[in-house]
Amino acid sequence: MRILFINGPNLNLLGRRETGIYGRTTLAEIKKRVLQRARALRVQVDFRQSNHEGELVDLIGAAPGRYSAIVINPAAYTHTSVALRDAIAAVGLPAVEIHLSNIHAREDFRHRSLTAPVCVGQICGFGPLSYLLGLEAAVALAKNAGKQS
Ligand code: DQA
């Protein structure tokens, strides 16, 4: 089983970006934790990041047939991107939206997610743990999808 992790804009700056909100853990460290947990669960993970909306759309579009589920932190595109929403809806793979921060406890413009309605669910507010919870959810969803097909 392969799970695709997708990280949106500015998440490459984790560790030094607004540390009061996002903490000091870098994306490389989060990736390490996710891969470690994935090994224990015996699943394969590809972990990607891009600051470019079109590149994220391409990653999602190329996922069917290669991955069983998607875990996505669309970052700022959560709140703006019809293109990402449409891409997730188009591929029909189970997707889990994750955020480090609790977007519902922040500025009003972060309360709305354009992508969450086309995901199975959203996990937010747990810092780097959101990624591990996202992995658990994706593995469960992929196993379930396998049973149904
Ligand atoms: C974020 C929350 C978004 O509102 C923000 O634009 C980000 C990070 C998070 O993980 O908490 O870049 O997705």
Backbone and ligand atoms as CSV (ligand in chain L), in Angstrom:
chain,resi,resn,atom,element,x,y,z
A,1,MET,N,N,0.845,-1.197,0.000
A,1,MET,CA,C,0.000,0.000,0.000
A,1,MET,C,C,0.887,1.256,0.000
A,2,ARG,N,N,0.554,2.204,-0.875
A,2,ARG,CA,C,1.318,3.463,-0.952
A,2,ARG,C,C,0.404,4.645,-0.623
A,3,ILE,N,N,0.900,5.506,0.221
A,3,ILE,CA,C,0.149,6.714,0.598
A,3,ILE,C,C,0.944,7.933,0.120
A,4,LEU,N,N,0.229,8.889,-0.482
A,4,LEU,CA,C,0.878,10.120,-0.949
A,4,LEU,C,C,0.612,11.260,0.033
A,5,PHE,N,N,1.691,11.822,0.574
A,5,PHE,CA,C,1.586,13.018,1.410
A,5,PHE,C,C,1.913,14.237,0.555
A,6,ILE,N,N,1.022,15.219,0.581
A,6,ILE,CA,C,1.222,16.439,-0.203
A,6,ILE,C,C,1.226,17.644,0.734
A,7,ASN,N,N,2.262,18.455,0.610
A,7,ASN,CA,C,2.396,19.664,1.423
A,7,ASN,C,C,2.416,20.898,0.544
A,8,GLY,N,N,1.600,21.869,0.903
A,8,GLY,CA,C,1.475,23.077,0.098
A,8,GLY,C,C,2.470,24.168,0.462
A,9,PRO,N,N,2.170,25.388,0.044
A,9,PRO,CA,C,3.127,26.494,0.097
A,9,PRO,C,C,3.572,26.882,1.508
A,10,ASN,N,N,4.836,27.196,1.600
A,10,ASN,CA,C,5.498,27.714,2.806
A,10,ASN,C,C,5.753,26.652,3.874
A,11,LEU,N,N,5.290,25.445,3.636
A,11,LEU,CA,C,5.553,24.399,4.642
A,11,LEU,C,C,7.021,23.979,4.611
A,12,ASN,N,N,7.724,24.328,3.529
A,12,ASN,CA,C,9.177,24.113,3.497
A,12,ASN,C,C,9.884,25.022,4.511
A,13,LEU,N,N,9.176,26.032,5.017
A,13,LEU,CA,C,9.797,26.977,5.963
A,13,LEU,C,C,9.531,26.603,7.427
A,14,LEU,N,N,8.852,25.486,7.631
A,14,LEU,CA,C,8.547,25.073,9.013
A,14,LEU,C,C,9.836,24.967,9.826
A,15,GLY,N,N,9.733,25.369,11.093
A,15,GLY,CA,C,10.919,25.350,11.955
A,15,GLY,C,C,11.408,26.760,12.217
A,16,ARG,N,N,11.208,27.639,11.197
A,16,ARG,CA,C,11.595,29.040,11.390
A,16,ARG,C,C,10.471,29.993,11.004
A,17,ARG,N,N,9.325,29.420,10.599
A,17,ARG,CA,C,8.187,30.230,10.144
A,17,ARG,C,C,7.175,30.348,11.282
A,18,GLU,N,N,6.843,31.574,11.704
A,18,GLU,CA,C,5.821,31.803,12.736
A,18,GLU,C,C,5.833,30.676,13.779
A,19,THR,N,N,6.950,30.585,14.478
A,19,THR,CA,C,7.150,29.426,15.370
A,19,THR,C,C,6.153,29.399,16.534
A,20,GLY,N,N,5.591,30.561,16.880
A,20,GLY,CA,C,4.573,30.605,17.931
A,20,GLY,C,C,3.318,29.830,17.534
A,21,ILE,N,N,3.072,29.750,16.237
A,21,ILE,CA,C,1.897,29.020,15.723
A,21,ILE,C,C,2.279,27.605,15.288
A,22,TYR,N,N,3.370,27.494,14.537
A,22,TYR,CA,C,3.687,26.208,13.902
A,22,TYR,C,C,4.769,25.404,14.616
A,23,GLY,N,N,5.399,26.014,15.638
A,23,GLY,CA,C,6.425,25.283,16.373
A,23,GLY,C,C,7.772,25.292,15.656
A,24,ARG,N,N,8.709,24.548,16.213
A,24,ARG,CA,C,10.083,24.574,15.696
A,24,ARG,C,C,10.462,23.304,14.928
A,25,THR,N,N,9.500,22.408,14.784
A,25,THR,CA,C,9.795,21.163,14.064
A,25,THR,C,C,9.817,21.437,12.560
A,26,THR,N,N,10.861,20.986,11.898
A,26,THR,CA,C,10.980,21.222,10.457
A,26,THR,C,C,10.158,20.174,9.682
A,27,LEU,N,N,9.931,20.471,8.402
A,27,LEU,CA,C,9.195,19.510,7.566
A,27,LEU,C,C,10.025,18.225,7.396
A,28,ALA,N,N,11.340,18.376,7.356
A,28,ALA,CA,C,12.208,17.185,7.232
A,28,ALA,C,C,12.029,16.277,8.447
A,29,GLU,N,N,11.926,16.873,9.628
A,29,GLU,CA,C,11.735,16.083,10.859
A,29,GLU,C,C,10.351,15.420,10.852
A,30,ILE,N,N,9.330,16.161,10.396
A,30,ILE,CA,C,7.978,15.576,10.306
A,30,ILE,C,C,7.999,14.402,9.332
A,31,LYS,N,N,8.675,14.598,8.208
A,31,LYS,CA,C,8.772,13.519,7.206
A,31,LYS,C,C,9.410,12.284,7.835
A,32,LYS,N,N,10.474,12.504,8.605
A,32,LYS,CA,C,11.171,11.378,9.254
A,32,LYS,C,C,10.207,10.602,10.152
A,33,ARG,N,N,9.415,11.347,10.946
A,33,ARG,CA,C,8.461,10.688,11.864
A,33,ARG,C,C,7.402,9.908,11.090
A,34,VAL,N,N,6.923,10.508,9.984
A,34,VAL,CA,C,5.883,9.844,9.179
A,34,VAL,C,C,6.443,8.563,8.562
A,35,LEU,N,N,7.665,8.639,8.025
A,35,LEU,CA,C,8.255,7.459,7.378
A,35,LEU,C,C,8.522,6.349,8.395
A,36,GLN,N,N,8.920,6.768,9.592
A,36,GLN,CA,C,9.172,5.796,10.669
A,36,GLN,C,C,7.893,5.038,11.027
A,37,ARG,N,N,6.816,5.808,11.188
A,37,ARG,CA,C,5.523,5.197,11.532
A,37,ARG,C,C,5.011,4.332,10.367
A,38,ALA,N,N,5.258,4.804,9.143
A,38,ALA,CA,C,4.820,4.056,7.958
A,38,ALA,C,C,5.529,2.696,7.902
A,39,ARG,N,N,6.822,2.692,8.242
A,39,ARG,CA,C,7.567,1.418,8.256
A,39,ARG,C,C,6.932,0.456,9.245
A,40,ALA,N,N,6.576,0.987,10.429
A,40,ALA,CA,C,5.963,0.132,11.461
A,40,ALA,C,C,4.616,-0.421,10.971
A,41,LEU,N,N,3.899,0.379,10.187
A,41,LEU,CA,C,2.589,-0.052,9.668
A,41,LEU,C,C,2.729,-0.867,8.377
A,42,ARG,N,N,3.967,-0.976,7.907
A,42,ARG,CA,C,4.273,-1.697,6.655
A,42,ARG,C,C,3.563,-1.090,5.446
A,43,VAL,N,N,3.563,0.225,5.382
A,43,VAL,CA,C,3.043,0.904,4.188
A,43,VAL,C,C,4.131,1.826,3.637
A,44,GLN,N,N,4.016,2.150,2.355
A,44,GLN,CA,C,4.997,3.037,1.741
A,44,GLN,C,C,4.424,4.438,1.642
A,45,VAL,N,N,5.283,5.416,1.885
A,45,VAL,CA,C,4.831,6.805,1.832
A,45,VAL,C,C,5.744,7.594,0.905
A,46,ASP,N,N,5.150,8.387,0.018
A,46,ASP,CA,C,5.890,9.406,-0.722
A,46,ASP,C,C,5.499,10.745,-0.114
A,47,PHE,N,N,6.490,11.562,0.191
A,47,PHE,CA,C,6.265,12.790,0.948
A,47,PHE,C,C,6.718,13.959,0.090
A,48,ARG,N,N,5.784,14.787,-0.361
A,48,ARG,CA,C,6.112,15.843,-1.321
A,48,ARG,C,C,5.716,17.222,-0.796
A,49,GLN,N,N,6.405,18.233,-1.290
A,49,GLN,CA,C,6.045,19.622,-0.957
A,49,GLN,C,C,6.249,20.485,-2.188
A,50,SER,N,N,5.324,21.415,-2.401
A,50,SER,CA,C,5.517,22.398,-3.471
A,50,SER,C,C,4.846,23.715,-3.091
A,51,ASN,N,N,5.447,24.789,-3.562
A,51,ASN,CA,C,4.848,26.110,-3.355
A,51,ASN,C,C,3.944,26.496,-4.515
A,52,HIS,N,N,3.817,25.594,-5.508
A,52,HIS,CA,C,3.137,25.943,-6.752
A,52,HIS,C,C,1.830,25.169,-6.913
A,53,GLU,N,N,0.766,25.902,-7.046
A,53,GLU,CA,C,-0.571,25.306,-7.104
A,53,GLU,C,C,-0.678,24.260,-8.223
A,54,GLY,N,N,-0.173,24.602,-9.417
A,54,GLY,CA,C,-0.279,23.695,-10.558
A,54,GLY,C,C,0.477,22.393,-10.318
A,55,GLU,N,N,1.615,22.507,-9.640
A,55,GLU,CA,C,2.404,21.302,-9.343
A,55,GLU,C,C,1.631,20.392,-8.375
A,56,LEU,N,N,0.935,21.004,-7.432
A,56,LEU,CA,C,0.124,20.223,-6.478
A,56,LEU,C,C,-1.025,19.545,-7.215
A,57,VAL,N,N,-1.638,20.277,-8.148
A,57,VAL,CA,C,-2.726,19.707,-8.962
A,57,VAL,C,C,-2.186,18.518,-9.761
A,58,ASP,N,N,-0.987,18.662,-10.335
A,58,ASP,CA,C,-0.381,17.564,-11.114
A,58,ASP,C,C,-0.114,16.340,-10.239
A,59,LEU,N,N,0.377,16.568,-9.022
A,59,LEU,CA,C,0.654,15.446,-8.104
A,59,LEU,C,C,-0.621,14.668,-7.815
A,60,ILE,N,N,-1.700,15.389,-7.566
A,60,ILE,CA,C,-2.982,14.730,-7.264
A,60,ILE,C,C,-3.481,13.987,-8.504
A,61,GLY,N,N,-3.388,14.637,-9.656
A,61,GLY,CA,C,-3.896,14.049,-10.902
A,61,GLY,C,C,-3.174,12.765,-11.280
A,62,ALA,N,N,-1.889,12.660,-10.892
A,62,ALA,CA,C,-1.096,11.477,-11.253
A,62,ALA,C,C,-1.206,10.371,-10.205
A,63,ALA,N,N,-1.983,10.594,-9.154
A,63,ALA,CA,C,-2.012,9.647,-8.020
A,63,ALA,C,C,-2.783,8.339,-8.279
A,64,PRO,N,N,-3.891,8.364,-9.034
A,64,PRO,CA,C,-4.644,7.111,-9.206
A,64,PRO,C,C,-3.782,6.012,-9.841
A,65,GLY,N,N,-3.928,4.800,-9.304
A,65,GLY,CA,C,-3.130,3.698,-9.835
A,65,GLY,C,C,-1.787,3.574,-9.146
A,66,ARG,N,N,-1.320,4.664,-8.542
A,66,ARG,CA,C,-0.009,4.643,-7.870
A,66,ARG,C,C,-0.164,4.667,-6.352
A,67,TYR,N,N,-1.246,5.283,-5.902
A,67,TYR,CA,C,-1.453,5.439,-4.453
A,67,TYR,C,C,-2.861,4.985,-4.070
A,68,SER,N,N,-2.966,4.545,-2.805
A,68,SER,CA,C,-4.270,4.100,-2.306
A,68,SER,C,C,-5.023,5.219,-1.597
A,69,ALA,N,N,-4.300,6.221,-1.142
A,69,ALA,CA,C,-4.936,7.332,-0.430
A,69,ALA,C,C,-3.990,8.531,-0.424
A,70,ILE,N,N,-4.571,9.702,-0.163
A,70,ILE,CA,C,-3.805,10.958,-0.130
A,70,ILE,C,C,-3.988,11.607,1.232
A,71,VAL,N,N,-2.890,12.102,1.796
A,71,VAL,CA,C,-2.951,12.958,2.980
A,71,VAL,C,C,-2.424,14.315,2.536
A,72,ILE,N,N,-3.224,15.350,2.719
A,72,ILE,CA,C,-2.823,16.646,2.163
A,72,ILE,C,C,-2.939,17.775,3.182
A,73,ASN,N,N,-1.835,18.526,3.312
A,73,ASN,CA,C,-1.885,19.813,3.995
A,73,ASN,C,C,-1.772,20.865,2.896
A,74,PRO,N,N,-2.918,21.386,2.429
A,74,PRO,CA,C,-2.860,22.328,1.311
A,74,PRO,C,C,-2.362,23.714,1.720
A,75,ALA,N,N,-2.094,23.900,3.028
A,75,ALA,CA,C,-1.604,25.178,3.562
A,75,ALA,C,C,-2.536,26.311,3.110
A,76,ALA,N,N,-1.980,27.429,2.634
A,76,ALA,CA,C,-2.840,28.575,2.300
A,76,ALA,C,C,-3.844,28.248,1.197
A,77,TYR,N,N,-3.504,27.283,0.323
A,77,TYR,CA,C,-4.438,26.929,-0.767
A,77,TYR,C,C,-5.725,26.284,-0.247
A,78,THR,N,N,-5.690,25.823,1.008
A,78,THR,CA,C,-6.911,25.311,1.648
A,78,THR,C,C,-8.063,26.304,1.472
A,79,HIS,N,N,-7.701,27.575,1.642
A,79,HIS,CA,C,-8.716,28.626,1.744
A,79,HIS,C,C,-9.032,29.295,0.408
A,80,THR,N,N,-8.284,28.924,-0.627
A,80,THR,CA,C,-8.427,29.662,-1.896
A,80,THR,C,C,-8.594,28.797,-3.141
A,81,SER,N,N,-8.183,27.523,-3.082
A,81,SER,CA,C,-7.966,26.820,-4.350
A,81,SER,C,C,-9.117,25.917,-4.805
A,82,VAL,N,N,-9.878,26.432,-5.758
A,82,VAL,CA,C,-10.893,25.604,-6.410
A,82,VAL,C,C,-10.187,24.511,-7.227
A,83,ALA,N,N,-9.007,24.829,-7.764
A,83,ALA,CA,C,-8.268,23.856,-8.585
A,83,ALA,C,C,-7.865,22.622,-7.766
A,84,LEU,N,N,-7.397,22.841,-6.557
A,84,LEU,CA,C,-7.026,21.687,-5.712
A,84,LEU,C,C,-8.254,20.891,-5.312
A,85,ARG,N,N,-9.306,21.602,-4.969
A,85,ARG,CA,C,-10.554,20.916,-4.619
A,85,ARG,C,C,-11.033,20.044,-5.777
A,86,ASP,N,N,-11.031,20.625,-6.982
A,86,ASP,CA,C,-11.497,19.878,-8.150
A,86,ASP,C,C,-10.598,18.676,-8.431
A,87,ALA,N,N,-9.293,18.838,-8.217
A,87,ALA,CA,C,-8.350,17.731,-8.459
A,87,ALA,C,C,-8.644,16.577,-7.503
A,88,ILE,N,N,-8.856,16.891,-6.234
A,88,ILE,CA,C,-9.145,15.835,-5.246
A,88,ILE,C,C,-10.457,15.139,-5.608
A,89,ALA,N,N,-11.453,15.943,-5.959
A,89,ALA,CA,C,-12.755,15.360,-6.328
A,89,ALA,C,C,-12.619,14.499,-7.591
A,90,ALA,N,N,-11.777,14.940,-8.525
A,90,ALA,CA,C,-11.654,14.251,-9.819
A,90,ALA,C,C,-11.045,12.866,-9.667
A,91,VAL,N,N,-10.023,12.731,-8.817
A,91,VAL,CA,C,-9.307,11.441,-8.779
A,91,VAL,C,C,-10.051,10.392,-7.967
A,92,GLY,N,N,-10.905,10.838,-7.055
A,92,GLY,CA,C,-11.742,9.896,-6.327
A,92,GLY,C,C,-11.006,9.010,-5.331
A,93,LEU,N,N,-9.744,9.311,-5.038
A,93,LEU,CA,C,-9.033,8.552,-3.996
A,93,LEU,C,C,-9.445,9.085,-2.632
A,94,PRO,N,N,-9.489,8.216,-1.604
A,94,PRO,CA,C,-9.780,8.754,-0.286
A,94,PRO,C,C,-8.685,9.742,0.132
A,95,ALA,N,N,-9.112,10.915,0.605
A,95,ALA,CA,C,-8.142,11.950,0.985
A,95,ALA,C,C,-8.435,12.435,2.398
A,96,VAL,N,N,-7.358,12.760,3.106
A,96,VAL,CA,C,-7.460,13.279,4.470
A,96,VAL,C,C,-6.797,14.649,4.489
A,97,GLU,N,N,-7.518,15.663,4.926
A,97,GLU,CA,C,-6.919,16.997,5.029
A,97,GLU,C,C,-6.321,17.174,6.418
A,98,ILE,N,N,-5.101,17.665,6.462
A,98,ILE,CA,C,-4.456,17.882,7.769
A,98,ILE,C,C,-3.904,19.307,7.864
A,99,HIS,N,N,-3.861,19.797,9.099
A,99,HIS,CA,C,-3.218,21.083,9.394
A,99,HIS,C,C,-2.510,20.979,10.729
A,100,LEU,N,N,-1.402,21.656,10.829
A,100,LEU,CA,C,-0.681,21.723,12.112
A,100,LEU,C,C,-1.496,22.512,13.130
A,101,SER,N,N,-1.971,23.670,12.711
A,101,SER,CA,C,-2.700,24.558,13.619
A,101,SER,C,C,-4.195,24.266,13.562
A,102,ASN,N,N,-4.905,24.730,14.566
A,102,ASN,CA,C,-6.366,24.625,14.552
A,102,ASN,C,C,-6.910,25.812,13.754
A,103,ILE,N,N,-7.175,25.584,12.485
A,103,ILE,CA,C,-7.572,26.694,11.603
A,103,ILE,C,C,-8.889,27.336,12.056
A,104,HIS,N,N,-9.701,26.602,12.808
A,104,HIS,CA,C,-10.990,27.128,13.264
A,104,HIS,C,C,-10.840,28.076,14.454
A,105,ALA,N,N,-9.672,28.065,15.066
A,105,ALA,CA,C,-9.421,28.944,16.206
A,105,ALA,C,C,-8.601,30.162,15.784
A,106,ARG,N,N,-8.417,30.340,14.474
A,106,ARG,CA,C,-7.559,31.423,13.979
A,106,ARG,C,C,-8.408,32.475,13.242
A,107,GLU,N,N,-7.784,33.222,12.354
A,107,GLU,CA,C,-8.497,34.300,11.658
A,107,GLU,C,C,-9.700,33.732,10.893
A,108,ASP,N,N,-10.719,34.571,10.719
A,108,ASP,CA,C,-11.948,34.138,10.029
A,108,ASP,C,C,-11.663,33.508,8.662
A,109,PHE,N,N,-10.710,34.112,7.921
A,109,PHE,CA,C,-10.491,33.620,6.553
A,109,PHE,C,C,-9.930,32.201,6.529
A,110,ARG,N,N,-9.426,31.740,7.679
A,110,ARG,CA,C,-8.921,30.354,7.731
A,110,ARG,C,C,-10.006,29.352,8.129
A,111,HIS,N,N,-11.165,29.855,8.536
A,111,HIS,CA,C,-12.208,28.928,8.996
A,111,HIS,C,C,-12.802,28.133,7.847
A,112,ARG,N,N,-12.765,28.724,6.641
A,112,ARG,CA,C,-13.357,28.030,5.498
A,112,ARG,C,C,-12.287,27.238,4.751
A,113,SER,N,N,-12.568,25.959,4.538
A,113,SER,CA,C,-11.688,25.132,3.713
A,113,SER,C,C,-12.447,24.748,2.448
A,114,LEU,N,N,-11.856,25.081,1.296
A,114,LEU,CA,C,-12.476,24.675,0.023
A,114,LEU,C,C,-12.211,23.202,-0.253
A,115,THR,N,N,-11.170,22.667,0.366
A,115,THR,CA,C,-10.752,21.292,0.074
A,115,THR,C,C,-11.378,20.256,1.010
A,116,ALA,N,N,-11.682,20.645,2.236
A,116,ALA,CA,C,-12.196,19.658,3.208
A,116,ALA,C,C,-13.466,18.934,2.739
A,117,PRO,N,N,-14.405,19.632,2.073
A,117,PRO,CA,C,-15.634,18.930,1.668
A,117,PRO,C,C,-15.418,17.788,0.680
A,118,VAL,N,N,-14.292,17.783,-0.037
A,118,VAL,CA,C,-14.037,16.669,-0.965
A,118,VAL,C,C,-13.054,15.650,-0.360
A,119,CYS,N,N,-12.668,15.896,0.900
A,119,CYS,CA,C,-11.864,14.918,1.637
A,119,CYS,C,C,-12.805,14.102,2.513
A,120,VAL,N,N,-12.333,12.950,2.976
A,120,VAL,CA,C,-13.165,12.158,3.893
A,120,VAL,C,C,-13.318,12.909,5.213
A,121,GLY,N,N,-12.253,13.556,5.643
A,121,GLY,CA,C,-12.322,14.323,6.883
A,121,GLY,C,C,-11.097,15.205,7.048
A,122,GLN,N,N,-11.116,15.970,8.141
A,122,GLN,CA,C,-10.057,16.941,8.399
A,122,GLN,C,C,-9.487,16.723,9.806
A,123,ILE,N,N,-8.173,16.781,9.908
A,123,ILE,CA,C,-7.506,16.683,11.209
A,123,ILE,C,C,-6.698,17.960,11.381
A,124,CYS,N,N,-6.949,18.727,12.435
A,124,CYS,CA,C,-6.191,19.963,12.576
A,124,CYS,C,C,-5.975,20.312,14.035
A,125,GLY,N,N,-4.860,20.973,14.290
A,125,GLY,CA,C,-4.620,21.507,15.626
A,125,GLY,C,C,-3.679,20.689,16.483
A,126,PHE,N,N,-3.134,19.619,15.947
A,126,PHE,CA,C,-2.298,18.732,16.759
A,126,PHE,C,C,-0.805,18.882,16.459
A,127,GLY,N,N,-0.426,19.941,15.752
A,127,GLY,CA,C,0.988,20.105,15.407
A,127,GLY,C,C,1.442,18.938,14.550
A,128,PRO,N,N,2.714,18.535,14.675
A,128,PRO,CA,C,3.228,17.433,13.849
A,128,PRO,C,C,2.427,16.137,14.009
A,129,LEU,N,N,1.771,15.979,15.161
A,129,LEU,CA,C,0.949,14.785,15.374
A,129,LEU,C,C,-0.198,14.694,14.349
A,130,SER,N,N,-0.655,15.835,13.834
A,130,SER,CA,C,-1.700,15.814,12.791
A,130,SER,C,C,-1.263,14.932,11.614
A,131,TYR,N,N,0.053,14.954,11.312
A,131,TYR,CA,C,0.565,14.144,10.190
A,131,TYR,C,C,0.455,12.654,10.499
A,132,LEU,N,N,0.766,12.280,11.741
A,132,LEU,CA,C,0.719,10.855,12.108
A,132,LEU,C,C,-0.729,10.378,12.184
A,133,LEU,N,N,-1.603,11.229,12.690
A,133,LEU,CA,C,-3.033,10.886,12.722
A,133,LEU,C,C,-3.568,10.767,11.291
A,134,GLY,N,N,-3.083,11.648,10.412
A,134,GLY,CA,C,-3.474,11.598,9.003
A,134,GLY,C,C,-3.045,10.287,8.365
A,135,LEU,N,N,-1.847,9.832,8.705
A,135,LEU,CA,C,-1.359,8.555,8.169
A,135,LEU,C,C,-2.253,7.403,8.638
A,136,GLU,N,N,-2.551,7.393,9.934
A,136,GLU,CA,C,-3.420,6.328,10.478
A,136,GLU,C,C,-4.757,6.315,9.740
A,137,ALA,N,N,-5.340,7.509,9.557
A,137,ALA,CA,C,-6.646,7.617,8.894
A,137,ALA,C,C,-6.559,7.117,7.455
A,138,ALA,N,N,-5.502,7.521,6.750
A,138,ALA,CA,C,-5.354,7.138,5.336
A,138,ALA,C,C,-5.197,5.627,5.198
A,139,VAL,N,N,-4.421,5.020,6.086
A,139,VAL,CA,C,-4.215,3.563,6.019
A,139,VAL,C,C,-5.550,2.856,6.253
A,140,ALA,N,N,-6.303,3.315,7.246
A,140,ALA,CA,C,-7.610,2.703,7.527
A,140,ALA,C,C,-8.541,2.855,6.325
A,141,LEU,N,N,-8.547,4.039,5.715
A,141,LEU,CA,C,-9.422,4.279,4.558
A,141,LEU,C,C,-9.022,3.404,3.372
A,142,ALA,N,N,-7.717,3.296,3.142
A,142,ALA,CA,C,-7.237,2.502,2.007
A,142,ALA,C,C,-7.579,1.033,2.212
A,143,LYS,N,N,-7.440,0.552,3.445
A,143,LYS,CA,C,-7.778,-0.850,3.730
A,143,LYS,C,C,-9.261,-1.095,3.477
A,144,ASN,N,N,-10.061,-0.166,3.906
A,144,ASN,CA,C,-11.515,-0.243,3.721
A,144,ASN,C,C,-11.897,-0.239,2.251
A,145,ALA,N,N,-11.269,0.652,1.499
A,145,ALA,CA,C,-11.542,0.760,0.058
A,145,ALA,C,C,-11.170,-0.557,-0.619
A,146,GLY,N,N,-10.062,-1.165,-0.178
A,146,GLY,CA,C,-9.612,-2.448,-0.724
A,146,GLY,C,C,-10.639,-3.541,-0.504
A,147,LYS,N,N,-11.270,-3.512,0.666
A,147,LYS,CA,C,-12.276,-4.530,0.985
A,147,LYS,C,C,-13.496,-4.407,0.101
A,148,GLN,N,N,-13.847,-3.123,-0.226
A,148,GLN,CA,C,-15.071,-2.893,-0.999
A,148,GLN,C,C,-14.896,-3.245,-2.473
A,149,SER,N,N,-13.650,-3.113,-2.997
A,149,SER,CA,C,-13.482,-3.343,-4.449
A,149,SER,C,C,-13.219,-4.813,-4.772
L,1,DQA,C1,C,-1.776,25.418,7.785
L,1,DQA,C2,C,-2.898,26.418,8.098
L,1,DQA,C3,C,-3.121,27.366,6.925
L,1,DQA,O1,O,-4.146,28.307,7.245
L,1,DQA,C4,C,-1.850,28.146,6.615
L,1,DQA,O2,O,-2.034,28.944,5.469
L,1,DQA,C5,C,-0.657,27.274,6.472
L,1,DQA,C6,C,-0.498,26.132,7.375
L,1,DQA,C7,C,-1.456,24.519,8.981
L,1,DQA,O3,O,-0.858,23.452,8.765
L,1,DQA,O4,O,-1.782,24.857,10.126
L,1,DQA,O5,O,0.224,27.544,5.673
L,1,DQA,O6,O,-2.212,24.587,6.718
